[in-house]
Amino acid sequence: MAEQPEREPGHTDPCTSDVDQPRGLLYISDVQALRRAETVSFYAGDSIGVIHADLDGDDQRIYTAKQQQLFPDAVYRYRRRLIEVAATIAGFDTDRRWHEHHLPGATAFAVIGGAPFDEVWRSVAAFLRVGDVLRLRWRADNNTDQLIARGLHRDELHVLVRRGKRVWTFLLDVAVRPSDARMVTAAAHR
């Protein structure tokens, strides 16, 4: 049986049909895993995003039954929960044309290692509720003239949280890096 979001006072139930459920709808296990994750990574490409909530492991670590439930996928020595979300990558293409929703050929990646110690991530995770819908939004090349002169790129990752009709936006990560180490890579940048 599929896990259902738990009901909260004043919460509008999302559609119950598998077809009508939005990508990024959070269930109770998703929220708990995001709060307990030791590493959280974010990926996007072709308008589809993925969040990996991981428990780091080594040969000596034994996972509890609750950890195995919240992080059901065993990946090497890690435990992982995969959450599919909608994602957009905005930015300029190689001809300097702006794309607000989908930068052609672009992919994006960001990671928060030591997630329990990252103040911004802890705040976002504490804010999340069952039934929220997450969306990732990257902004590529949000540069200034000083960065351009030094051959650097400023990429940003925002997490949007929709709860009912309200939407909150959190700036989760900003990276100023050279072309070969960017959060957002377009086909021409690879």
C-alpha positions in Angstrom: 0.0 0.0 0.0 1.3 3.5 -0.9 2.3 5.7 1.9 0.0 8.7 2.4 0.8 12.1 3.8 -0.4 12.4 7.3 -3.2 14.9 7.9 -2.6 18.2 9.6 -5.1 20.8 10.8 -5.8 23.2 8.0 -4.0 21.0 5.5 -5.5 20.6 2.0 -5.3 17.0 0.9 -3.5 16.5 -2.3 -5.0 14.5 -5.1 -5.0 10.7 -4.4 -4.6 9.5 -8.0 -1.1 8.5 -8.9 -1.5 10.5 -12.1 -2.5 13.7 -10.3 0.1 13.6 -7.6 2.7 16.3 -8.3 6.4 15.4 -8.5 8.0 16.4 -5.2 5.1 15.6 -2.9 6.5 14.8 0.5 5.4 11.9 2.6 6.2 11.4 6.2 9.2 9.2 5.5 10.6 11.8 3.1 10.4 14.6 5.7 11.9 12.4 8.4 14.7 11.3 6.1 15.5 14.8 5.0 15.8 15.9 8.6 18.0 12.9 9.6 20.2 12.8 6.4 24.0 13.2 6.9 24.5 14.2 3.3 22.0 15.7 0.9 22.6 16.0 -2.8 20.6 17.6 -5.6 20.6 16.8 -9.3 18.7 18.2 -12.3 18.5 17.7 -16.0 15.6 17.9 -18.5 13.2 19.5 -16.0 13.5 16.5 -13.6 15.3 16.8 -10.3 16.3 14.3 -7.7 17.2 14.7 -4.1 19.4 12.1 -2.5 19.1 12.0 1.3 22.0 9.8 2.6 23.3 8.2 5.7 27.1 7.9 5.4 28.5 4.6 6.2 31.6 2.5 6.8 32.3 -1.2 7.3 31.6 -0.9 11.0 28.3 0.9 10.9 25.1 -1.0 11.7 21.9 0.7 10.6 18.8 0.5 12.8 15.5 -0.7 11.6 14.2 2.8 11.5 17.2 4.0 9.5 16.7 1.2 7.0 13.0 2.1 6.7 13.7 5.8 6.1 16.7 5.2 3.8 15.6 2.1 1.9 18.2 2.0 -0.8 21.6 0.4 0.0 24.3 2.1 -2.1 27.8 0.8 -1.5 28.1 1.4 2.3 25.5 4.2 2.4 21.8 4.2 2.9 19.8 6.4 0.6 16.3 7.8 0.1 15.6 9.1 -3.4 13.0 11.9 -3.8 12.0 12.9 -7.4 11.1 16.6 -7.7 10.5 19.1 -10.5 13.5 21.2 -11.4 14.3 24.2 -13.6 17.6 25.5 -14.7 17.6 29.2 -15.8 20.5 30.9 -17.5 22.1 32.1 -20.7 22.9 29.8 -23.5 26.2 30.0 -25.6 24.6 32.7 -27.7 23.8 34.7 -24.6 20.1 34.2 -24.9 18.2 34.0 -21.6 16.2 30.8 -20.8 13.9 31.2 -17.7 12.8 27.6 -17.4 15.1 25.2 -19.2 18.6 26.0 -20.3 19.1 23.6 -23.2 21.5 20.7 -22.5 22.1 21.9 -19.0 22.6 19.7 -15.9 23.1 20.7 -12.3 24.5 19.2 -9.1 25.0 20.4 -5.6 25.8 18.6 -2.3 25.5 19.5 1.3 28.0 17.3 3.2 27.6 17.4 7.0 23.9 18.3 6.6 23.2 18.1 10.3 25.7 21.0 10.8 24.6 23.2 7.9 22.4 26.0 9.4 20.6 26.7 6.2 19.8 23.1 5.5 18.7 22.5 9.1 16.3 25.4 8.8 14.8 24.2 5.5 14.5 20.6 6.8 12.8 21.8 10.0 10.4 23.9 7.9 9.2 21.0 5.7 5.8 19.4 6.4 4.1 16.3 5.1 2.1 17.2 2.0 4.6 20.0 0.9 5.7 19.9 -2.7 9.4 20.6 -3.3 10.9 22.1 -6.5 14.5 22.9 -7.3 15.5 26.0 -9.2 19.0 26.6 -10.4 20.2 30.0 -11.8 23.3 29.7 -13.9 25.7 32.6 -14.5 24.2 35.1 -12.1 27.4 37.1 -12.6 28.8 40.5 -12.0 31.3 42.3 -14.2 34.0 41.6 -11.6 33.4 37.8 -11.8 33.2 37.8 -15.6 36.6 39.7 -15.8 38.2 36.9 -13.7 36.6 34.0 -15.7 34.3 32.9 -12.8 30.7 31.9 -12.8 28.1 32.4 -10.0 25.5 29.6 -9.9 22.7 29.4 -7.4 20.4 26.7 -6.1 17.0 27.6 -4.7 14.5 25.2 -3.1 10.9 26.1 -3.4 8.4 24.7 -0.9 4.7 24.8 -1.9 2.2 24.3 0.9 -1.3 24.7 -0.3 -1.4 28.0 -2.2 1.7 29.5 -0.6 5.2 29.1 -1.9 8.4 29.8 0.1 11.8 30.1 -1.6 15.1 29.3 0.2 18.5 30.1 -1.2 20.3 26.9 -0.5 23.7 27.2 -2.2 25.8 29.7 -4.1 28.9 28.7 -5.9 31.5 31.0 -7.5 33.8 28.8 -9.5 35.7 28.5 -12.8 34.0 26.8 -15.8 35.4 23.3 -15.0 33.9 23.2 -11.5 30.5 24.7 -11.8 27.2 23.6 -10.2 25.4 24.1 -13.6 27.0 22.7 -16.7 25.6 23.3 -20.2 26.5 21.3 -23.2 28.9 24.0 -24.4 30.6 24.2 -21.0 31.4 20.5 -20.7 
